[in-house]
Each structure stands twice: as structure tokens, then as C-alpha cells.
Amino acid sequence: MATFDGQLNKGEDTSPERAHVQIEDGRCRLYTDRRRLGSWDLTEIQAERVGVLRFHITAGEYSFSFQPNDPTGFSDAIGATVDLRSTKSRFGLADRVRAATGLN
């Protein structure tokens, strides 16, 4: 089981709150202050890395931002994606890939 602590933001009008995400046996569970907010099959989760430290997660009808204490481990565990089609890279990754592959 992988557990990731961090800050959860459920919307622009809400304050961030402490949360942790558990990933185990093909499921993702989200908790805040001992309260389970949800449990989803990993195939139902869309996770996009939107910054060096922040992820946008869509799980069923829920959408939220999560900033884990271990962004690399979280990214690997949840299978996060990065949109490399953007001409304006969010944190330089697209530019590094283009330079390494010779694509412009």
C-alpha cells in the first residue's frame, strides 16, 4: 500500500485541507481528518500533473487539486499524465522533451 499525505483543495472557494491518498490493489482512497471522502477504481481516475508539485484529479463526478508531500512517488503510483501538446509548458517538461527529440 502506498499512502501520500498532502494538501487537498476541493474548489476555488474552499481552503486547502490536510488529506491523504491511499493507493492499493487497484483502488484509490481519499481521506481527510479520518473521514473517507471516496474510494475509486484506478481506471476511473484521471490524474494530470499541472505543476511541479500539484495534480488535478478527476474521480467519477468529483474534481479536486492535490499537492502531495512526495509528488514523484504520487505521480508514479496514480499514473499521472502531463499534456506535452501545450506550446506553453507548465514547468519546462515539454521544452526538455522537444529539445531531446529534436521536435519543434
Backbone torsions as a table, in degrees:
resi	resn	phi	psi	omega
1	MET	NA	136.6	174.9
2	ALA	-110.9	130.5	178.6
3	THR	-122.7	133.0	-178.2
4	PHE	-125.4	120.2	175.9
5	ASP	-89.6	152.9	177.9
6	GLY	175.0	-162.4	-179.1
7	GLN	-109.0	131.0	-179.9
8	LEU	-110.6	135.3	175.2
9	ASN	-126.3	115.9	-175.6
10	LYS	-88.9	-4.6	-180.0
11	GLY	175.2	166.0	-178.0
12	GLU	-66.5	-27.8	-177.0
13	ASP	-93.4	9.0	-178.8
14	THR	-116.8	153.2	176.5
15	SER	-81.1	146.8	175.9
16	PRO	-62.5	148.2	176.8
17	GLU	-133.2	154.8	178.2
18	ARG	-67.7	139.0	-178.4
19	ALA	-151.6	164.6	168.8
20	HIS	-140.8	148.0	-178.9
21	VAL	-115.3	130.1	175.4
22	GLN	-109.2	132.3	176.6
23	ILE	-122.9	117.9	-176.3
24	GLU	-158.2	138.5	174.8
25	ASP	51.0	41.5	177.2
26	GLY	76.0	14.0	-179.9
27	ARG	-124.2	153.3	176.2
28	CYS	-123.6	124.0	-179.9
29	ARG	-119.0	136.4	-177.6
30	LEU	-116.4	128.5	-178.1
31	TYR	-128.8	145.5	167.5
32	THR	-133.7	130.5	177.5
33	ASP	42.4	53.2	177.1
34	ARG	68.0	8.0	179.1
35	ARG	-108.4	125.3	179.4
36	ARG	-81.0	122.7	179.2
37	LEU	-88.0	-25.5	-179.8
38	GLY	177.2	163.0	177.2
39	SER	-142.2	125.8	-175.9
40	TRP	-134.5	151.2	170.3
41	ASP	-68.9	141.2	-178.1
42	LEU	-59.7	-25.2	178.4
43	THR	-70.3	-17.7	179.2
44	GLU	-89.2	-5.4	-173.7
45	ILE	-99.5	134.3	169.6
46	GLN	-116.7	120.9	-178.8
47	ALA	-123.5	123.6	178.8
48	GLU	-121.3	131.5	176.3
49	ARG	-79.3	118.6	-176.2
50	VAL	-110.5	6.9	177.8
51	GLY	-174.5	177.6	-179.6
52	VAL	-60.9	-37.8	-174.8
53	LEU	-113.6	-8.9	-168.7
54	ARG	-118.2	145.9	-179.2
55	PHE	-128.1	143.7	171.8
56	HIS	-104.2	123.9	-175.5
57	ILE	-116.1	132.4	171.3
58	THR	-120.3	123.0	-178.6
59	ALA	-133.1	104.2	-176.7
60	GLY	62.4	-124.2	-179.3
61	GLU	-91.1	-1.3	-177.8
62	TYR	-96.5	146.5	177.9
63	SER	-140.7	133.1	-178.2
64	PHE	-157.9	166.4	174.6
65	SER	-107.4	142.9	179.6
66	PHE	-135.3	131.9	177.2
67	GLN	-117.8	95.3	-176.4
68	PRO	-78.1	156.9	175.3
69	ASN	-69.5	-25.4	178.6
70	ASP	-122.4	80.5	-174.9
71	PRO	-63.4	-35.5	-179.5
72	THR	-67.9	-46.8	178.3
73	GLY	-62.8	-41.7	179.0
74	PHE	-63.9	-45.3	179.8
75	SER	-57.3	-45.5	179.0
76	ASP	-65.5	-42.7	-175.6
77	ALA	-69.6	-37.1	-175.4
78	ILE	-94.3	-12.2	179.0
79	GLY	77.0	44.1	-177.5
80	ALA	-66.9	150.9	177.5
81	THR	-112.3	161.7	173.8
82	VAL	-131.2	130.0	179.5
83	ASP	-79.5	103.0	-179.0
84	LEU	-85.3	-3.5	179.5
85	ARG	-77.6	-16.9	-178.6
86	SER	-64.4	132.2	178.1
87	THR	-77.2	-19.8	177.9
88	LYS	-111.4	96.0	-175.6
89	SER	-62.7	139.5	180.0
90	ARG	-72.8	-37.0	179.6
91	PHE	-146.3	34.1	171.6
92	GLY	85.1	-7.6	-176.4
93	LEU	-65.0	-44.6	-179.1
94	ALA	-60.8	-41.9	179.1
95	ASP	-63.4	-40.4	178.7
96	ARG	-66.5	-38.6	178.0
97	VAL	-66.6	-44.3	178.7
98	ARG	-61.0	-42.4	-179.8
99	ALA	-66.1	-39.7	-179.0
100	ALA	-70.8	-31.3	-177.3
101	THR	-98.1	-8.8	-178.6
102	GLY	77.9	11.2	179.3
103	LEU	-88.1	141.7	177.2
104	ASN	-124.7	NA	NA
